[in-house]
Amino acid sequence: MRWTMAVVAKWMCDRDNSMFDSKKDADAYDKMLELAEQFTELLQRQIPEVDEVKAEEFGIFLAKNKEAIISACKGKTEALAELHEGGDSNVHSLAAEG
């Protein structure tokens, strides 16, 4: 009797070793993390006393929402309000934590 085994291809993100089912998704995630890193560094240069973890969280938030940021820069400022209204499960009001 012969046994066969399926091979499932996975792609790994270069930056944090996350695994993806497609190369396209892995590349897109890697690019998002690269943009987040640049946003983080920009924030830290402009506000040197900013907490490193908070700067990274904000960099990732900006990178994940780059389309809304681009729209706002093109004059559609309501795109930023939609981000706030839509919320992000990782973003919580400081008042809610107390």
Disulfide bonds with the S-S distance in Angstrom:
none
